[in-house]
């Protein structure tokens, strides 16, 4: 089978993770180093959600040179500061707090409730500099890439939508509460996919408002399979199985920060585990000789996951956040041990992201033989 044919069947899936996606950047860097220096992207299908959608779009921009794309990601994530994602200067934070207070006190009469806690316009400016959609389309036309899919969630119709651009005439699909929709991808799709509910504002597209793609995403592997892949490499940020929960800091109920961190864990991570269980069952049925009758095919997944819990790492770097952000997190109860999971998603600061890049790199290098075989198959 030709290299192009293998690429077309191979997908890289990057679930959402906020600041935790620095781990995925390190994993991508190590994957690129397993191949020759000038090798193209070995994944014909790229599927991303939330921050993972942004990583996928950057890699798609550099599809002819995988290492160049990995280096471009690392350069940004090694030097990250939270003001590249949201506005956290004292004036902006004071304006935000005043707006919320006035809206709540007046029941929305004097000013409407804000659409989100944070202003994410800095992230849009950052993406405009580093994601080149014309280059992505050029790479699709030249065969360096087969498909790029970005998942977002529609608030009005409550659908999980995988927006995709494809090099061939592949139709969309529709299932219960989820669908694939062919589209010309733009910055709006990336901003919508990364719009964590309550924290970031929803994005209007085609008469609907969209938010983070992890919401209602019960089948995160599905877009890659619909787009023709049967070899799936998934880089997740799920903590190691059996990692003990953070100890409580007091006898009272959990703080808001701990609850919100738990919600983000559920939002970003639980759907993947459920979908993997379903895939393993389908593979058993497909291998039983009834594949054609059931409309199934064997799909080979390979999962890269954390070897350490990121919450404890985030707690060590909490003081790097701007004072305004630390005050807000302290109010939510996210400045202590119980809030470290929330912190691990929001800590867009270079000392933290560099440590996660190093961890992702080391985890892939530890499995280099297995991953080299997967990429060469």
Helices and strands as residue ranges (DSSP letters): H 3-9, E 10-14, G 18-21, H 22-33, E 45-49, H 51-61, H 66-78, G 82-84, H 90-105, H 121-130, H 133-141, E 147-154, E 160-166, E 173-175, E 178-182, H 187-193, E 203-205, E 208-212, H 222-226, E 231-235, H 256-285, I 286-290, H 291-294, E 300-304, H 310-316, G 318-320, H 323-331, G 337-339, H 340-346, H 350-365, H 368-376
